Amino acid sequence: CDIGAFGKPGYFSAPVLMDKAEEVRVAGVDAYNKRDAVKAYVLLMRFTHFYDAVLKHKALEKRSARFKDFQGKVLTVVDLLEKLKAQLLTQFEQQEASGMKGSAVVMTPVDSLDNDLVEIQDGIEARFAKLMQPKATPAPPPAPAAVPTAATA
């Protein structure tokens, strides 16, 4: 999926970004169902990148049913990404332990794409944790100070 001038804020409308995000999500879920964990992880991380772009869009209608549905899909994708991350880490550790350095699946940690994905995932995990925290209740207003009377003075 070529996203062209994706880096320019407001270049694409929010609905177009959500449509493209849905295409990437469907491709990621399809890769997951075909047991291609690496491709699924990359595609689903791209979906979260689209989510960030949609959130930054100035013309986004956050109360629309479409956006609420989109947010629900994001939560599902984050759950799936957590499963994939654990699965891939286990798989990579097993490959390193067995000495399969030449395998096409093993990724080097110096790859800038890996670092970008880690940053994106950390940001999404932080946002998800913030969403899951209960709302803080406001502190009660301070009590008025006692006014001295003639009897106490």
C-alpha positions as CSV (number, residue, x, y, z in Angstrom):
1,C,0.0,0.0,0.0
2,D,1.7,3.2,-1.2
3,I,0.7,6.1,1.1
4,G,2.5,8.7,-1.0
5,A,2.5,12.1,0.7
6,F,1.5,10.6,4.0
7,G,4.0,12.8,5.9
8,K,2.1,16.0,5.0
9,P,-0.6,16.6,7.6
10,G,-4.0,17.2,6.1
11,Y,-3.0,16.0,2.6
12,F,-5.5,13.1,2.8
13,S,-8.9,13.5,4.4
14,A,-9.6,11.5,7.6
15,P,-12.1,9.2,5.8
16,V,-9.5,8.3,3.2
17,L,-6.9,7.6,5.9
18,M,-9.4,5.4,7.7
19,D,-10.2,3.5,4.4
20,K,-6.5,2.9,3.8
21,A,-6.0,1.9,7.4
22,E,-8.8,-0.6,7.0
23,E,-7.1,-2.1,3.9
24,V,-3.8,-2.5,5.8
25,R,-5.6,-4.0,8.9
26,V,-7.4,-6.5,6.7
27,A,-4.1,-7.5,5.0
28,G,-2.5,-7.8,8.4
29,V,-5.2,-10.1,9.8
30,D,-5.1,-12.1,6.6
31,A,-1.3,-12.6,7.0
32,Y,-1.9,-13.6,10.6
33,N,-4.5,-16.2,9.6
34,K,-2.0,-17.5,7.0
35,R,0.5,-17.9,9.9
36,D,2.9,-15.3,8.5
37,A,3.6,-13.6,11.8
38,V,6.3,-11.2,10.6
39,K,4.2,-9.8,7.7
40,A,1.2,-9.6,10.0
41,Y,3.2,-7.7,12.7
42,V,4.5,-5.1,10.1
43,L,1.1,-4.6,8.5
44,L,-0.7,-4.1,11.8
45,M,2.0,-1.7,13.0
46,R,1.4,0.3,9.8
47,F,-2.3,0.3,10.8
48,T,-1.4,1.9,14.1
49,H,0.7,4.5,12.2
50,F,-2.5,5.4,10.2
51,Y,-4.3,5.7,13.5
52,D,-1.8,8.3,14.7
53,A,-2.3,10.2,11.4
54,V,-6.1,10.1,11.7
55,L,-5.9,11.4,15.3
56,K,-3.8,14.3,14.2
57,H,-6.2,15.3,11.4
58,K,-7.8,18.6,11.9
59,A,-11.1,17.7,10.3
60,L,-11.6,14.5,12.3
61,E,-15.1,14.1,13.7
62,K,-14.4,12.2,16.9
63,R,-18.0,11.7,17.7
64,S,-18.9,10.0,14.5
65,A,-19.9,6.3,14.5
66,R,-17.2,5.6,11.9
67,F,-14.4,6.9,14.1
68,K,-15.7,5.0,17.2
69,D,-15.8,1.8,15.1
70,F,-12.2,2.7,14.0
71,Q,-11.1,3.1,17.6
72,G,-12.6,-0.3,18.5
73,K,-10.5,-1.9,15.7
74,V,-7.4,-0.2,17.1
75,L,-7.9,-1.9,20.5
76,T,-8.4,-5.3,18.8
77,V,-5.2,-4.7,16.7
78,V,-3.2,-3.7,19.8
79,D,-4.2,-6.9,21.5
80,L,-3.2,-8.9,18.4
81,L,0.1,-7.0,18.2
82,E,0.9,-7.9,21.8
83,K,0.3,-11.6,21.0
84,L,2.4,-11.4,17.8
85,K,5.2,-9.6,19.6
86,A,5.5,-12.3,22.3
87,Q,5.3,-15.0,19.6
88,L,8.0,-13.4,17.4
89,L,10.3,-12.7,20.4
90,T,10.1,-16.3,21.4
91,Q,10.7,-17.4,17.8
92,F,13.7,-15.1,17.3
93,E,15.2,-16.2,20.7
94,Q,14.9,-19.9,19.7
95,Q,16.5,-19.2,16.3
96,E,19.4,-17.3,17.9
97,A,19.9,-20.1,20.5
98,S,20.0,-22.8,17.7
99,G,22.5,-20.7,15.7
100,M,20.2,-20.1,12.7
101,K,21.7,-16.7,11.9
102,G,21.3,-17.2,8.2
103,S,17.5,-17.5,8.4
104,A,15.5,-14.9,6.5
105,V,13.2,-14.4,9.5
106,V,15.9,-13.2,11.9
107,M,16.1,-9.4,12.0
108,T,19.1,-7.4,13.1
109,P,18.4,-4.9,15.9
110,V,20.4,-2.1,14.1
111,D,17.7,-1.9,11.4
112,S,16.2,1.6,11.5
113,L,12.8,0.2,10.5
114,D,12.9,-2.0,13.6
115,N,13.7,1.0,15.8
116,D,10.8,3.0,14.2
117,L,8.4,0.1,14.9
118,V,9.6,-0.1,18.5
119,E,9.0,3.6,19.0
120,I,5.5,3.4,17.4
121,Q,4.6,0.4,19.4
122,D,5.8,2.0,22.7
123,G,3.8,5.1,21.9
124,I,0.7,3.0,21.2
125,E,1.2,0.9,24.3
126,A,1.5,4.1,26.4
127,R,-1.6,5.5,24.9
128,F,-3.5,2.3,25.5
129,A,-2.4,2.2,29.1
130,K,-3.5,5.8,29.5
131,L,-6.9,4.9,28.1
132,M,-7.3,2.0,30.4
133,Q,-6.6,4.0,33.6
134,P,-9.7,5.1,35.5
135,K,-10.6,8.8,35.3
136,A,-9.3,10.7,38.3
137,T,-12.0,12.3,40.5
138,P,-11.5,16.0,41.1
139,A,-10.5,17.0,44.6
140,P,-13.2,18.7,46.7
141,P,-12.9,22.5,47.1
142,P,-11.1,23.7,50.2
143,A,-13.2,24.5,53.2
144,P,-13.7,28.2,53.9
145,A,-11.5,29.7,56.6
146,A,-13.1,30.3,60.0
147,V,-14.0,34.0,60.6
148,P,-13.0,35.2,64.0
149,T,-15.9,36.4,66.2
150,A,-15.9,38.8,69.1
151,A,-16.2,35.9,71.6
152,T,-13.0,34.2,70.3
153,A,-11.0,37.3,69.8
